[in-house]
Amino acid sequence: MVALLLQGVVRPELIRFDNAAPGTLPSGWSVAMTHSGGAPRWEIVRDASAPHSPLVLAQVSRDSTAGRFPLAIWDRATIRNGEVSVAFKAVEGNIDRAAGIVWRYRDPNNYYIVRANALENNVVLYKVDKGVRLSLAPKGLPSRSYGVKHEIPSTRWNTLRVVFKDRVFTVYLNGERLFEVEDQTFKEEGKVGLWTKADSLTYFADFTLVKQ
């Protein structure tokens, strides 16, 4: 994947976990959480089925608080316009089984997030504004639309991607363009990262970002 800009060719930054030790949080990442509940736990685990095996980043804490959003933030980049993609596997979860990408992250209470949910079989884009999570309807659908329905298979690897330019955000799943959203709550650059919810046990690999 290469993004072409007027200045030339911009190559993506691909973050893998080859040199990280199992059971640890890899270098360059920090942990946060939106709302209350048990502390999140992000660590390296082994998965031979991963796109680039065997080491992946996993959110392994299993607190069932429904409104609890564990975050892993990539601290080595801030981006206003660009794109982020990640391979994910929804492994388990009774309350939720979710995987998300965060961008224009300011703090645990202010950011955008798009997530895929293997229990609900949908993909939804939200803003978290002052700690309140609000879904944003896809363009061309009624204002109360809640993302789009799409099969999200559990225990299989999928790829979620979001392209964000100014106030337009475009969401892809496994290379398929799903929808666009417009919003301008957060206009400045911010960090990017990963997101889960409640008791989701989710694996992540091949975290890729492009800054435009």
N, C-alpha and C positions, 0 to 999 in steps of 0.2 A: 504494500500500500504506500503510495507516494502522493503528496499533495503538491500541485503546481501553483505557484504564486508568480506575480509579476516580477519579483526579484530573482526568480530562478526556481530551483527544485528544493523543496523542504522534505527531508526524510524523517520518518517517525522515530520516536524514542521508544524502544521496546524494553520493558522491565520484566525480567525473569528472576527466578529465585535459586539459580544453580549454586550459588556460593553461600547460601544461608543454611543455618543449622536447624534441623527439625526441632520443634518445640520452642523456637524463638521468634521474635518479631524482627523481620529483616531491616537492615539499615536503610534509612531514608523515609521510613514510615512512622507515623504516630497514630495513637488510638484516641478516639473521642466517642461520645455518645449523645444523642438527642433524647431528652426526657429521662425518666428515672427507671430503675430496675437493677438487676444484677450487672456487675461490671462486665464489659465485653472482653473477649479473649481472642486475639488474632495471633496465629502462629503458623509456622511452616509445618506441613505434613507431607507424607508421601502418597502419591497416587499414580500407579503405573499406567492408568488410562489417560493421563493428562496430555494435552497437545504437545507439550515439551516436557516429557516425564524426567524424573519422578517427583520433583518438588513443586508444591503449590502453596499459596497463601490461603488459610482457612479461618473462618469465624466459627469457633468451636464452643463458645458458651451457649447454654441451652435454657436461659431464663425465659419463662413463658409470658412475661409482661407484654401485653399486646401493643402498647404504644412506645416500645423501646427500640431505638434505632442505633445499633453499633456502627461505627465509622472507622475506616482505616484511611488516613490522609497521606498522600504523597507530598512530602514537604520540600522537594527539590525543584519545583516548578510552579509558577503562577501563569495563568492563561486567561485571556479575555475571549478571543476567537480561536477556534481550532476544532479538534475532535479527540475523543477518547473511546477506546474499545477495550473489551476484556472478554476472555473466555471464562465461562462459569459452569459449575455443576451444582444443581440443587440436590443435596444428598438426603436430608431428612428435615422434618419439622411438622408438628401437629397444629400449632397456631398459625404459623406462616412458613413458607418455603421460598424465600425471595433472594434475589441478587440485584444490586443496583450500582449505577455509576453516579458520582457526585461531581459537579463542576461549579465554577464561580463561588467556591466555598469561602466564606468569611470567618465563620465560627460554627459551633455545633447547632446553632439556632437559625442560621441564615445561609441558604444554598439552594441550588437546583439539584434534582435527582430524578433519574429515570430508572424504573425497576421492572424486572420480569418476575412473575409469581407462578410457581408450578402447582400450587393448590387452586388458585383462581383461574389459571390459564389466561392471563392477560398481561399487557405491558402498559404501564401508566407513567406519565411524566408529572412531577409535582414541583412546587416551590415550598421550601420551609422558610417562612418569614416570621421572625421573632418567635420561633419555636412552634408555630402553627403550620401544619402540613396541609396544603391545598392542592388538589388535583387540577391540572390545566387541560382543558378540552382540546382535542386535535382540531386543526383547521378544517372547515367544511362540515363539521358535525355540530349538533346542538350544544349549547353552552354547558349543559349539565352532563355531557358525555364523559364517561370514566375510562379513558384510554381506549385500547382496542383489544378485542378478544383474539387470542392466538395460543395454540398449544405450546406449552413449555414442559417438555418431558423431564421428569426427575431422573437422577442417576445417569444422565447423559450430558456430555459437554455441548454447550451452545455458545454463541458469540453475540454480545450486546454492544451496540455502537451508537454514539450520539455525536452529531456535528452541530456546532453552535457558532453562529455568526450574528453579531449584534443582537437583535431580539428574536431571531428565528432559530429554532432548534429542530433538527431532523433525526428521527430515530430509526435504527435498523436492527433486525434480528436475523442472525445467520445469513447476512448479506441481502436480505429482503427489506426494502424500504417500507416501513409501517405507517408513519404519519409525521406531520409537522405541527409544531406549537409556536405561537408568538407570545412573548412576554418581555417586559422591560423593568421588572422589579430590581434585579441585580445587573447593573450595567458595567461595573468595573471588573477588572481581572481578579481571579481568585485561584485557590488551589483546586486540585482534582483528587478523586479518591474512590473508595468502595463503600458499599452500604449493605446492611442486612436488616432484618426485623425480627423481633421476638425470639423464638426458639429455632430460627433457621440455622441449619448446619449447611454451610455453603463453601465450595472451593472456588478459587480464582487462579487464573494463569494468564500469561501473555498480556499483561497490562500495557497498552500502547497509547501514546499521546502524540499529537501534532499541534504545534503552536503556529498560528498564522499571524 
